[in-house]
Structure formats: structure tokens, C-alpha cells
Amino acid sequence: MKKNYLKTNLISFIVGVVIFSCIGVYAVVNFPSNEVTYNNKESGLKSTNVKDAIDELYTECTSKPAGEQIVEKEEIVTSGDGLYEDEYEDGRYIYRGISPKNFIQFNNELWRIISVENDETIKIMRNNYSEEHFTWDVNLASGGNNNWDRPASLNTYLNNTYYNSLTSKAQNQIVQHDWSIGKITEGNNNLISQIDEENSTKWSGKIGLITASEYIRANSNIKKCGNFNLEANNKKECSNTNWMLNIIDIPKTNYFWTITAYNNSIYSIALISGDDYDYGLVYTDFDIHNPFLPVLYLSPNIKITGGTGTQNDPYTIE
């Protein structure tokens, strides 16, 4: 009877420290628990004995969200290339400059980190184009327009055919997320209002594209390139301080789609151009064939296992 009494008290003690402190979870592994058993069917844990269960709980308690892992690895900067605090959206971090260390290995390919979101997800963009070029939507005669949530034909392709082409491991690392798809005003000289316009309409999905303001925010030359109007007047100079133009390398097709439409016409979509005659943010009709760079949100539950973020040593995911 005395032995059973001690077991009961030990189990109660373990449960208490698990509830109140992850440090306590680690501490109790030093208590003798070899003779204590429990049923793991209700706990959801894999372990079948108390000691291993405590180790498993401790690992879960001390694991950090994906976004926090990236922020801890990076120095937050205020100039030049690197990871910045996003001054326009609280709790968000963005990569700026021509060559920040934002490479990450995903789906056995090189991608680039756009941002660490305030929900600890990591927003990434593929670093190379699809070999196929797509219209943003079908032509007007077929019912197309510049509403991504219609759904636009590229939206349908990305969230079906393209998503299904990813490895099963990659699919499990993606989360469904809200995307900003509000239409913007051409020539806007106030980035805050442009972001507000984008955020005014949301769409939920797994695969999308960058927004127009994300292109602007990727530039480290904030003084000359920090809003839509400034960027339009300093295109050549702005092309030297924005990593999103640094990945454009396909001759004669130096463009890629954004998810953002203009509100002055049902035809107009924002496009990123690397053309020698028209760098940066431009607009075009939605039924023109152009390359695209898929964008997605990585789950906060992934684990960054290595890498320094450079092209030759990208971040890796477990």
C-alpha cells in the first residue's frame, strides 16, 4: 500500500509541473519513474512510459515557432541588406536590399523569404520561374476580370495543379492563410494608404503571389523608393536596391505577376518588370501571358535545422 501511495503522489507531482512549467517538466526526469505507467491513448503522445513522455513534452514546450527561429538567427538592421522590422505592420519582419540572406530550401528548390509574419508563419517566394507563362485570368469575353477571388485562372492553377505538383512533405509544411487582395490606386504617394487598400479585401488560400506593396517594401532605399510614386520616378536607381529584381534572369520575359489589381480598370494588374526600359512596378492587362513566382506561407510548426540564408547555404527545414 505504501508503494502505491508514493506512485500516486509522484504522478500528481508530474502532472502539476507539466501544467505550470516547462522547466519543471525537464526537472522531473530526475525522479525515479521506471515503475510508473500511464495510458497514452488520451494524451496524444507517442511515448509509452512516463520518463519518455516527459522528455517529449519538454521538447514540445521548448520548441520555437518558425518565425521566431528565423528572427533569432538574424540581426535586425535599419539600413542596407537584411531583415528589418516592418514599420507598417506590427510584429512583422521583412527582408530588404539587393542581396539579403533570405534563401531557404523548400520542395527541393531554392526559395526566398519575403517576411516573418506576426503569426510566426514565414512567407516565401520561389526563386525561379515556371517554364510556363500564364494569363492572370482568362480574357474578358470569357468572363475574366482583375478579381483574384473570382477565382482568377492563375489562382485556380496555383491552388490545384501547381499545389498538387509539390512533394507531400512540402504540402504538409504549407498553411492555409489570409491574403491581401485589395485593389490599389495608381501613382499612390502614401505607402500606408496603399497597404490599407490591399488589406481591405482578403482571400483565403494556400498558394498566391506577392502584393505590390511587398515589392516596394523589399527595397532598402526607402528615401527614393519607399512608395509607389517615388519608385515610379526612380526606377533605374530602385532596381539596384531590391532583391526581387535580382532574381529576374530570363531574357525577353523579365516580368512576373503580383496578386494586386488596380482600381482604375477591370483590366489592370500590377506586374514586376526587369525590362531595361521599364524597371519595377508596372501594370498590364490580366489576359497577357507572363511568368509567375509562387508564394506561400510556411507553418509556424516547422523547424529550421541549418543554413545561414545565403544562396550557397540556404536555410533548411526538418
C-alpha positions as CSV (number, residue, x, y, z in Angstrom):
1,M,0.0,0.0,0.0
2,K,2.8,2.4,0.8
3,K,4.4,1.9,-2.6
4,N,1.1,2.6,-4.4
5,Y,0.6,5.7,-2.3
6,L,4.1,7.0,-3.4
7,K,3.2,6.3,-7.1
8,T,0.0,8.2,-6.8
9,N,1.8,11.2,-5.3
10,L,4.6,11.1,-8.0
11,I,2.0,11.1,-10.8
12,S,0.2,14.0,-9.3
13,F,3.5,15.9,-8.9
14,I,4.4,15.2,-12.6
15,V,1.1,16.4,-13.8
16,G,1.4,19.6,-11.7
17,V,4.8,20.6,-13.0
18,V,3.8,19.8,-16.6
19,I,0.9,22.2,-16.3
20,F,2.8,25.0,-14.6
21,S,6.3,25.0,-16.1
22,C,8.3,23.5,-19.0
23,I,11.3,23.9,-16.8
24,G,9.6,21.7,-14.3
25,V,8.9,19.1,-16.9
26,Y,12.6,18.9,-17.5
27,A,13.3,18.7,-13.8
28,V,11.1,15.8,-13.0
29,V,13.0,13.4,-15.3
30,N,15.5,13.1,-12.4
31,F,12.8,11.4,-10.3
32,P,12.6,7.7,-10.4
33,S,9.7,6.8,-12.6
34,N,10.5,3.4,-14.1
35,E,7.7,1.7,-12.2
36,V,5.1,4.3,-13.1
37,T,3.0,3.6,-16.2
38,Y,0.2,5.5,-17.9
39,N,-2.1,5.2,-20.9
40,N,-1.1,7.4,-23.8
41,K,-4.2,6.9,-25.8
42,E,-5.8,10.1,-24.5
43,S,-2.6,12.2,-24.2
44,G,-1.8,12.2,-27.9
45,L,1.9,11.5,-27.1
46,K,3.9,8.7,-28.8
47,S,5.8,7.7,-25.6
48,T,4.5,4.7,-23.6
49,N,6.3,5.4,-20.3
50,V,6.3,8.4,-18.1
51,K,10.0,9.3,-18.4
52,D,9.9,9.4,-22.3
53,A,6.6,11.2,-22.1
54,I,8.2,13.9,-20.0
55,D,11.0,14.3,-22.5
56,E,8.5,14.5,-25.3
57,L,6.5,17.2,-23.5
58,Y,9.7,19.1,-22.7
59,T,10.7,19.1,-26.4
60,E,7.2,20.4,-27.4
61,C,7.3,23.1,-24.7
62,T,10.7,24.4,-25.7
63,S,10.4,24.3,-29.5
64,K,10.0,27.7,-31.0
65,P,7.7,28.8,-33.8
66,A,9.3,29.0,-37.3
67,G,9.2,32.8,-37.4
68,E,10.9,33.2,-34.1
69,Q,13.6,30.8,-35.2
70,I,14.4,33.0,-38.3
71,V,14.4,36.2,-36.3
72,E,16.7,34.8,-33.7
73,K,19.2,33.8,-36.4
74,E,19.2,37.2,-38.0
75,E,20.5,40.6,-36.9
76,I,17.7,43.2,-37.2
77,V,19.1,46.1,-39.3
78,T,17.9,49.6,-40.2
79,S,19.9,50.1,-43.4
80,G,21.5,48.1,-46.2
81,D,20.7,44.5,-46.9
82,G,19.0,42.4,-44.2
83,L,16.0,41.8,-42.0
84,Y,14.0,44.8,-40.9
85,E,11.1,45.4,-38.6
86,D,8.1,46.3,-40.8
87,E,7.2,49.8,-39.8
88,Y,3.8,49.5,-41.3
89,E,2.5,46.2,-39.7
90,D,3.3,45.4,-36.1
91,G,5.1,42.2,-35.2
92,R,6.2,41.6,-38.9
93,Y,9.7,41.4,-40.2
94,I,10.7,41.9,-43.9
95,Y,13.8,41.4,-46.0
96,R,15.1,44.5,-47.8
97,G,18.0,45.2,-50.1
98,I,19.6,43.8,-53.2
99,S,21.1,40.7,-51.6
100,P,19.8,39.8,-48.1
101,K,20.4,36.4,-46.6
102,N,16.9,35.1,-47.2
103,F,17.4,31.9,-49.2
104,I,15.5,28.8,-48.0
105,Q,15.3,25.3,-49.3
106,F,11.8,24.2,-49.9
107,N,10.3,21.4,-52.1
108,N,13.9,20.6,-53.1
109,E,14.2,24.0,-54.6
110,L,15.6,27.4,-53.7
111,W,13.0,29.9,-52.4
112,R,13.3,33.4,-50.9
113,I,11.9,34.6,-47.6
114,I,9.7,37.6,-48.0
115,S,8.7,38.1,-44.4
116,V,8.2,36.7,-41.0
117,E,4.6,37.3,-40.2
118,N,3.2,38.3,-36.8
119,D,1.5,34.9,-36.5
120,E,5.0,33.3,-36.8
121,T,4.4,31.9,-40.3
122,I,7.1,32.5,-42.9
123,K,6.1,33.9,-46.2
124,I,8.3,32.7,-49.1
125,M,8.6,33.1,-52.8
126,R,10.0,30.7,-55.3
127,N,13.4,31.9,-56.6
128,N,12.9,30.8,-60.2
129,Y,10.2,30.9,-62.8
130,S,7.9,28.3,-64.0
131,E,8.7,27.3,-67.6
132,E,5.1,28.0,-68.5
133,H,3.7,31.5,-68.8
134,F,0.1,32.1,-67.7
135,T,-2.5,34.8,-68.0
136,W,-3.6,36.2,-64.7
137,D,-7.1,35.5,-65.8
138,V,-9.0,34.5,-69.0
139,N,-10.0,37.2,-71.4
140,L,-12.9,39.5,-70.8
141,A,-15.1,37.7,-73.4
142,S,-14.7,34.5,-71.3
143,G,-15.8,36.2,-68.1
144,G,-12.3,37.2,-66.8
145,N,-11.5,40.3,-64.8
146,N,-9.0,41.5,-62.2
147,N,-10.7,39.9,-59.2
148,W,-8.3,37.3,-57.7
149,D,-11.2,35.8,-55.7
150,R,-13.3,35.2,-58.9
151,P,-11.3,32.9,-58.8
152,A,-8.8,34.1,-61.4
153,S,-7.5,31.4,-63.7
154,L,-3.9,31.7,-62.2
155,N,-5.5,31.4,-58.7
156,T,-7.1,28.1,-59.8
157,Y,-3.9,26.8,-61.4
158,L,-1.8,27.6,-58.4
159,N,-4.1,26.1,-55.8
160,N,-4.8,22.9,-57.7
161,T,-2.4,21.8,-60.5
162,Y,0.7,23.6,-59.0
163,Y,-0.1,22.7,-55.4
164,N,-0.6,19.0,-56.4
165,S,2.9,19.0,-58.1
166,L,4.6,19.7,-54.8
167,T,6.0,16.9,-52.7
168,S,3.8,15.6,-49.9
169,K,6.4,16.8,-47.4
170,A,6.2,20.3,-48.9
171,Q,2.4,20.3,-48.9
172,N,2.4,19.4,-45.2
173,Q,4.6,22.4,-44.5
174,I,2.2,24.9,-46.0
175,V,-0.7,26.5,-44.1
176,Q,-3.9,28.0,-45.4
177,H,-3.7,31.7,-44.9
178,D,-5.4,35.0,-45.4
179,W,-4.0,37.1,-48.3
180,S,-4.5,40.8,-49.0
181,I,-6.0,41.2,-52.5
182,G,-7.5,44.7,-52.3
183,K,-7.0,46.9,-55.4
184,I,-4.6,49.9,-55.3
185,T,-4.6,53.4,-56.7
186,E,-2.0,54.1,-59.4
187,G,0.6,56.7,-58.5
188,N,-0.1,56.5,-54.8
189,N,2.5,58.5,-52.8
190,N,1.4,57.2,-49.4
191,L,2.5,53.6,-48.8
192,I,0.3,53.4,-45.7
193,S,-2.8,54.0,-47.7
194,Q,-1.6,51.6,-50.4
195,I,-1.2,48.9,-47.8
196,D,-4.6,49.7,-46.3
197,E,-6.1,49.4,-49.8
198,E,-4.5,46.0,-50.2
199,N,-5.6,44.8,-46.7
200,S,-9.2,46.0,-47.3
201,T,-10.1,42.7,-49.1
202,K,-9.0,39.3,-48.0
203,W,-8.9,35.9,-49.7
204,S,-8.0,32.6,-48.0
205,G,-5.8,30.1,-49.8
206,K,-2.6,28.1,-49.9
207,I,-0.7,29.5,-52.9
208,G,-0.7,33.1,-54.1
209,L,1.6,35.9,-55.4
210,I,3.3,38.9,-53.8
211,T,1.4,42.1,-53.3
212,A,2.5,45.4,-54.9
213,S,3.4,46.9,-51.5
214,E,5.6,43.9,-50.7
215,Y,7.7,44.7,-53.8
216,I,8.0,48.3,-52.6
217,R,8.9,47.2,-49.0
218,A,11.7,44.9,-50.3
219,N,13.7,48.0,-51.3
220,S,16.3,49.3,-48.9
221,N,16.4,52.7,-50.5
222,I,13.4,54.0,-48.6
223,K,14.1,57.6,-49.3
224,K,13.9,57.3,-53.1
225,C,11.9,54.1,-53.5
226,G,9.6,54.0,-50.4
227,N,6.2,54.4,-52.1
228,F,4.5,53.8,-55.4
229,N,5.1,57.3,-56.7
230,L,8.8,57.5,-55.7
231,E,9.5,54.1,-57.2
232,A,7.9,55.2,-60.5
233,N,10.2,58.3,-60.7
234,N,13.4,56.5,-59.7
235,K,13.0,53.1,-61.4
236,K,16.6,52.5,-62.5
237,E,18.1,53.5,-59.2
238,C,15.5,51.5,-57.3
239,S,16.3,48.4,-59.3
240,N,19.8,48.3,-57.6
241,T,18.4,48.0,-54.1
242,N,15.6,45.5,-54.4
243,W,16.3,41.7,-54.2
244,M,13.0,40.9,-56.1
245,L,14.6,42.3,-59.3
246,N,17.8,40.4,-58.6
247,I,16.1,37.1,-59.4
248,I,14.9,38.2,-62.8
249,D,17.2,36.4,-65.3
250,I,15.1,35.3,-68.2
251,P,15.9,37.2,-71.4
252,K,13.0,39.0,-73.1
253,T,10.5,37.8,-70.4
254,N,11.7,39.9,-67.5
255,Y,8.3,40.1,-65.8
256,F,6.3,38.4,-63.1
257,W,2.8,38.8,-61.8
258,T,1.7,40.2,-58.5
259,I,-1.6,39.4,-56.8
260,T,-2.6,43.1,-56.8
261,A,-5.0,44.7,-59.2
262,Y,-5.5,48.4,-59.9
263,N,-8.9,50.0,-59.1
264,N,-8.9,52.3,-62.2
265,S,-9.8,49.5,-64.6
266,I,-11.1,45.9,-64.5
267,Y,-8.2,45.0,-66.8
268,S,-5.2,46.2,-64.8
269,I,-2.8,44.1,-62.8
270,A,0.4,45.1,-61.1
271,L,3.5,43.5,-62.7
272,I,7.1,43.4,-61.6
273,S,9.4,44.3,-64.6
274,G,13.1,43.8,-65.1
275,D,13.0,45.2,-68.6
276,D,15.8,47.7,-69.4
277,Y,13.2,50.2,-70.5
278,D,10.7,49.9,-67.7
279,Y,12.1,48.6,-64.4
280,G,10.0,47.9,-61.3
281,L,6.3,48.1,-60.7
282,V,4.2,48.5,-63.9
283,Y,0.7,47.4,-64.9
284,T,-0.7,45.3,-67.7
285,D,-3.9,43.6,-68.8
286,F,-4.8,40.4,-66.9
287,D,-5.1,38.3,-70.1
288,I,-1.4,38.7,-71.1
289,H,0.9,35.6,-70.8
290,N,3.6,36.3,-68.2
291,P,5.8,34.2,-65.8
292,F,4.9,33.9,-62.2
293,L,6.7,33.2,-58.9
294,P,4.5,31.2,-56.5
295,V,4.2,32.5,-52.9
296,L,3.1,30.6,-49.8
297,Y,3.1,30.6,-46.0
298,L,5.2,28.0,-44.1
299,S,3.6,26.6,-41.0
300,P,4.9,28.1,-37.7
301,N,5.4,24.4,-36.6
302,I,8.3,23.7,-39.0
303,K,11.8,23.5,-37.6
304,I,14.7,25.4,-39.2
305,T,17.6,22.8,-39.0
306,G,20.5,24.6,-40.6
307,G,21.9,27.1,-43.1
308,T,22.8,30.7,-42.9
309,G,20.4,32.1,-45.5
310,T,22.9,32.6,-48.3
311,Q,22.4,31.2,-51.8
312,N,25.1,28.6,-51.2
313,D,24.0,27.8,-47.7
314,P,20.2,28.3,-47.6
315,Y,18.1,27.8,-44.5
316,T,16.9,24.2,-44.3
317,I,13.7,22.7,-42.9
318,E,13.2,19.5,-41.0
